[in-house]
């Protein structure tokens, strides 16, 4: 069984090496851990999957179990205990569970439909894919490239004339 590992760098190559917990929440966590050590381990696992700016994880029980080296049923039981103890919220996106950690989800919308949007870490396991991962990698080489902004870049949505970038804005060697 291969465990998933934490990403070493974020998209900008910066290491994310710490988490912050309020002392009152930390006390509740260790008290919960006395009654449910596996539940506490799953909580720590989920929080370790959070990236900067995220407070949710989309992940199946099977992927979680594989990553942690526990049984699917153990993962499901631990998640239920965490939800009951109010450490996480469980939302649904189709058939997927979305685990929200310490969130105030804002719902908005018009008559008959409300939606919430938030950032989440999405984790999938190789064993859950319909085709082998090597085939997915080969297929991805044929995908069209879609430009994406990285931090510090500006999106131009019109044909407005703008001044060229200042040299201090540019990353020169």
Secondary structure, DSSP 8 states (H G I E B T S, - for coil): -------SS-TTS---------HHHHHHHHHHHHH-HHHHHHHHHHHHH--TT--EEEE-HHHHHHHHT--HHHHHHHHHHHHHTTSEEEEEETTEEEEEES----EE-STT--EE----EEE--GGG-SS-HHHHHHHHTTS-------TT-----S--------TTTS---
